Amino acid sequence: MGTKAIDLNSDLGEGYGPFHVGTNVDDELFALISSANVACGFHGGDPLTIERTVALAARHGVAVGAHPGFPDLVGFGRRVLAATPAEIEADVLYQLGAVAGFCRAAGVPLHHVKAHGALYNLAVKERDVADAIARATRRFDRDLAFVALPGSALEAAGEAAGLRVLREAFADRAYNADGSLVARGVPGAVLTDPVAVAERMVTLVTTGTIETIDGATLHLQADTICIHSDTPTAVPIARELRARLEQAGIGIRAREA
């Protein structure tokens, strides 16, 4: 257990009925990651999709997390909706129950919670939103891990709630100098070159630093690395990153409770 290790996570099960998200590569990604963030039915996912995704995670020995978002199927949860903290707390609690039900039926534990899209980005900046997500998580199960951007209001809320916070880095996204993610609409915000992404993440894991979009050096703590399943090169990125990490002697596994 003394070997340095990192968790690789991906947002999965985000299709809905006959509609597939991104490149529909969930099956391939499960063989390459250690944690899955399962859409709960609000921004993506439906009962059959959640059931199938949890079953795939169980088959591959991948930790299952709930991936709650705004109730926004049309916008894929990437639009901020008007909602009070109480509404957000109840919505998150509802979504955790949905995924946990399928986990229970499959005989696997619910491991973590990671907010999705606009809800995550809003909680990074707004403490009342972050607190609502953290409260819902604690009310459901205080032993769940809580995924958050380092240095954010979301991280602070998780810590204040007494949750086990997992600090997250993003393999396929560019960073601003303040540690925030570059907005998706900005050129260069989404990174797709598997080799460049893998080298960047190995540097982060081994040195704790990452290059920002303007060429500065950012110090960043990471317990888990996200590869978005709707990035066009998600599978090649995951495959290259896993190989480079293993070559560097870095283990790949979900963080234990």
C-alpha positions in Angstrom: 0.0 0.0 0.0 3.0 2.3 0.1 2.9 2.7 -3.7 1.8 6.2 -4.8 -1.7 6.0 -6.3 -4.3 8.1 -8.1 -7.9 7.5 -8.8 -9.2 7.9 -12.4 -12.8 8.8 -12.7 -15.2 9.4 -15.5 -18.8 10.7 -15.9 -20.8 7.7 -17.3 -24.3 6.6 -18.0 -25.2 10.0 -19.3 -27.4 8.8 -22.2 -31.1 8.9 -22.0 -33.4 6.3 -23.6 -32.2 5.9 -27.2 -30.0 9.0 -27.0 -26.3 8.6 -26.5 -23.9 11.2 -25.2 -20.5 11.9 -26.8 -19.0 8.8 -28.3 -20.9 6.3 -26.3 -17.7 4.7 -25.0 -18.8 3.7 -21.5 -18.0 0.0 -22.0 -14.4 0.8 -23.1 -13.8 3.3 -20.3 -14.8 1.0 -17.6 -11.8 -1.2 -18.3 -9.5 1.9 -17.8 -10.8 3.8 -14.8 -11.2 3.2 -11.1 -14.3 5.3 -10.3 -17.5 6.1 -12.2 -19.8 9.1 -11.7 -23.2 7.8 -12.6 -25.8 10.2 -14.0 -28.9 10.2 -11.7 -31.6 10.9 -14.2 -31.7 14.7 -14.0 -29.2 15.8 -16.6 -28.8 12.4 -18.2 -29.5 8.8 -17.4 -32.8 6.9 -16.9 -33.6 3.8 -14.8 -32.4 1.2 -17.3 -29.3 3.2 -18.1 -28.4 3.7 -14.4 -29.0 -0.1 -13.8 -26.7 -1.0 -16.7 -24.0 1.5 -15.7 -23.9 0.2 -12.1 -23.8 -3.4 -13.3 -20.8 -2.5 -15.6 -19.1 -0.9 -12.7 -19.6 -3.9 -10.5 -18.3 -6.2 -13.2 -15.1 -4.2 -13.6 -14.5 -3.6 -9.9 -15.0 0.2 -10.4 -16.2 2.3 -7.5 -19.7 3.8 -8.1 -20.5 7.5 -7.4 -23.6 9.5 -7.8 -23.4 12.4 -10.3 -26.3 14.8 -9.5 -27.0 17.8 -11.6 -29.7 20.3 -12.4 -33.0 18.9 -13.8 -32.0 19.8 -17.4 -32.0 17.0 -19.9 -32.3 19.4 -22.9 -29.2 21.3 -21.8 -27.3 18.3 -20.5 -27.1 20.0 -17.1 -24.7 22.6 -18.4 -27.2 25.5 -17.9 -27.6 27.2 -14.5 -31.3 26.9 -13.4 -32.9 29.2 -10.8 -33.1 27.1 -7.6 -33.0 27.8 -3.9 -30.4 26.1 -1.7 -33.3 24.1 -0.2 -34.4 23.0 -3.7 -30.9 22.0 -4.6 -30.4 20.0 -1.4 -33.7 18.1 -2.0 -32.8 17.5 -5.6 -29.4 16.1 -4.8 -30.8 13.9 -2.0 -33.4 12.5 -4.5 -30.7 11.7 -7.0 -28.4 10.0 -4.5 -31.3 7.8 -3.5 -31.9 6.8 -7.2 -28.3 5.6 -7.8 -28.0 4.1 -4.3 -31.1 1.9 -5.0 -29.4 0.3 -8.0 -26.2 -0.1 -6.1 -28.0 -1.9 -3.3 -29.7 -4.2 -5.8 -26.4 -4.9 -7.5 -24.6 -5.6 -4.1 -22.1 -2.7 -4.4 -21.7 0.3 -2.2 -22.2 3.9 -3.2 -18.7 5.3 -2.8 -18.8 9.1 -3.6 -20.8 12.1 -4.8 -19.7 14.4 -7.6 -21.9 17.2 -8.8 -22.3 17.6 -12.5 -21.8 20.5 -15.0 -23.4 23.8 -14.1 -24.3 22.6 -10.6 -20.6 21.7 -9.9 -19.4 25.0 -11.5 -21.8 27.1 -9.5 -20.9 25.3 -6.3 -17.2 26.0 -6.9 -18.0 29.7 -6.6 -21.1 30.0 -4.4 -20.9 28.7 -0.9 -24.7 28.4 -0.3 -25.0 26.1 -3.3 -21.9 24.1 -2.2 -23.3 23.8 1.4 -26.6 22.5 0.0 -24.8 19.7 -1.9 -22.7 18.9 1.1 -25.7 18.8 3.4 -27.6 16.4 1.1 -24.6 14.2 1.0 -24.1 14.1 4.8 -27.8 13.5 5.4 -27.7 10.6 3.0 -24.5 9.0 4.2 -21.7 10.9 6.0 -19.2 8.2 5.0 -19.5 9.0 1.3 -16.5 10.7 -0.4 -17.2 14.2 -1.7 -15.5 15.2 -4.9 -14.5 18.9 -5.3 -12.3 21.3 -7.1 -9.3 22.2 -4.9 -9.4 25.6 -3.4 -13.1 26.0 -4.1 -16.2 26.8 -2.1 -17.3 23.2 -2.8 -14.1 21.9 -1.1 -14.7 24.2 1.9 -18.3 23.0 2.2 -17.3 19.4 2.1 -14.7 19.9 4.8 -17.1 22.0 7.0 -19.7 19.2 6.7 -17.1 16.6 8.0 -17.1 14.7 4.7 -14.1 12.9 3.2 -13.1 15.3 0.4 -11.5 14.1 -2.8 -9.8 16.9 -4.6 -10.3 16.6 -8.4 -8.1 17.5 -11.4 -9.4 17.4 -15.0 -7.3 15.6 -17.6 -9.1 17.1 -20.6 -9.7 20.7 -19.4 -7.4 23.7 -19.4 -6.9 25.7 -16.2 -6.9 29.4 -15.4 -4.2 30.8 -13.2 -6.6 30.9 -10.2 -7.2 27.1 -10.4 -10.6 27.4 -12.1 -11.4 25.6 -15.3 -11.3 27.6 -18.6 -14.9 28.0 -19.8 -15.8 25.5 -22.5 -16.5 28.2 -25.1 -12.9 29.5 -25.0 -10.5 28.1 -27.6 -8.2 25.5 -26.0 -10.5 24.8 -23.1 -11.0 21.2 -24.0 -7.8 19.1 -24.5 -8.0 16.1 -26.9 -4.4 15.1 -27.6 -3.9 11.8 -25.6 -0.1 12.0 -25.4 -0.1 15.7 -24.3 -2.9 15.1 -21.7 -1.2 12.0 -20.3 2.2 13.8 -19.9 0.4 16.7 -18.2 -1.3 14.5 -15.7 1.8 12.4 -14.9 3.5 15.7 -14.2 0.7 16.8 -11.9 0.7 13.5 -10.0 4.5 13.4 -9.5 5.2 17.2 -8.9 1.8 18.7 -7.9 2.0 21.3 -10.6 0.2 21.9 -13.9 0.6 24.4 -16.7 -2.3 27.0 -17.1 -3.7 28.1 -20.4 -1.5 31.2 -20.3 1.7 29.2 -19.6 2.0 29.8 -15.8 2.6 27.1 -13.3 -0.2 26.2 -10.9 0.2 24.1 -7.8 -2.7 21.7 -7.5 -3.5 18.9 -5.1 -5.3 16.0 -6.8 -6.7 12.8 -5.3 -8.7 11.9 -8.4 -8.4 12.7 -12.1 -11.5 13.1 -14.3 -11.7 12.1 -18.0 -15.0 13.3 -19.5 -16.7 10.5 -21.5 -18.0 13.1 -24.0 -14.5 14.3 -24.9 -14.0 13.0 -28.5 -10.8 11.2 -27.6 -11.8 10.0 -24.1 -10.8 6.4 -24.6 -7.4 7.1 -26.2 -6.8 9.6 -23.4 -7.7 7.1 -20.7 -5.6 4.4 -22.3 -2.5 6.6 -22.7 -2.9 8.1 -19.2 -3.2 4.7 -17.6 -0.2 3.4 -19.4 1.9 6.4 -18.5 0.9 6.3 -14.9 1.7 2.6 -14.6 5.1 3.2 -16.3 5.8 5.8 -13.7 5.0 3.3 -10.9 1.8 5.0 -9.9 -1.1 2.8 -8.9 -4.6 3.4 -10.1 -7.4 2.8 -7.6 -10.3 4.4 -6.0 -9.7 6.1 -2.7 -10.7 4.0 0.3 -13.2 5.0 2.9 
